[in-house]
Amino acid sequence: MATSVDTNRLRCLLLDSDKALADAAEQALADAAAEGIVVVCGPVFAELLAVGVWDAPGLAAELPRSHIEVDDRFSRDAWVAAAKAFAHYLDARRPAEYLCPNCGARQRFRCRSCGSELGRPKHAFTDFLIGAHAVHFAAAAEAPSHRRQG
């Protein structure tokens, strides 16, 4: 079995800001490692670097200590799947409304100067890349020629 890990789980584990979350993340990753390969894709590596705690060589050394490999490969199929999912997500989010996290009210924002609508909320395409990589990596890892020996 292959497990592709997202940034948030790793932040809990590697930064240890919340002991209970870090312990849960460590256990989940240990369970996944016992079942097979555990990877992060390039965008997760980049998001972890952006935290500002590690430089690239330091992070590249830290991940294997947690039994996590970095998979820098991205198939064209994964890119296409991410783009399609992101386009579908943006279409579903129209019109340009923001939800108040407190009361749930829908808001639209306009420029105070000219009155133009300021557009849709900003979304991270990276999340769609990470998801597409997970799906495509897991499928490839399950193929007989990619299974981990041991």
C-alpha positions, -999 to +999 in steps of 0.1 A: +000+000+000+011+035-007+003+066+014+008+101+002+009+126+031-004+162+030+014+192+045-008+197+076-002+162+090+035+167+086+035+202+102+018+186+133+045+159+134+076+179+125+068+211+143+053+195+174+033+226+183+005+205+198+017+174+216-016+154+211-017+162+173+020+154+169+015+121+187-015+112+166+003+122+134+033+101+144+011+071+151-007+075+118+025+077+098+040+047+117+009+027+108+011+038+072+049+030+070+041-005+084+017-010+055+040+002+027+057+033+012+049+068+026+057+098+003+052+135-001+051+152-034+071+182-045+043+207-036+042+194+000+080+196+002+077+232-010+049+241+014+070+227+043+100+248+031+078+279+031+072+274+069+107+287+073+120+261+098+142+242+074+164+248+043+160+223+015+189+200+026+177+200+062+141+191+052+154+164+028+173+149+058+144+152+082+118+134+062+136+101+059+139+100+097+101+099+098+102+071+071+089+095+044+102+096+009+100+126-015+085+118-048+093+146-073+077+129-102+044+142-115+028+125-144+010+145-170-021+126-160-018+139-125-014+175-138-045+171-160-065+156-132-056+184-109-065+211-135-099+195-141-107+192-104-096+227-098-117+241-127-147+221-115-142+235-080-140+271-093-171+266-114-190+253-083-179+284-063-194+310-086-206+336-079-178+354-061-190+351-026-172+347+007-187+330+037-183+346+071-166+319+093-185+333+123-221+335+112-222+320+077-234+351+059-225+354+022-206+385+012-195+401-020-168+426-021-165+457-044-138+482-049-145+513-028-131+535-056-148+522-087-174+497-075-160+468-095-165+433-080-132+421-066-137+385-078-138+351-063-120+340-032-084+329-038-079+291-038-047+271-036-042+251-067-015+233-048-041+213-028-054+199-061-019+190-072-013+172-039-045+153-042-039+143-079-004+132-070-018+110-042-043+093-065-018+087-093+011+077-070-010+052-051-022+036-084+014+034-097+027+021-064+002-007-064+014-019-098+036-050-093+067-033-107+066-005-081+058-025-050+083-021-021+103-052-014+109-062+022 
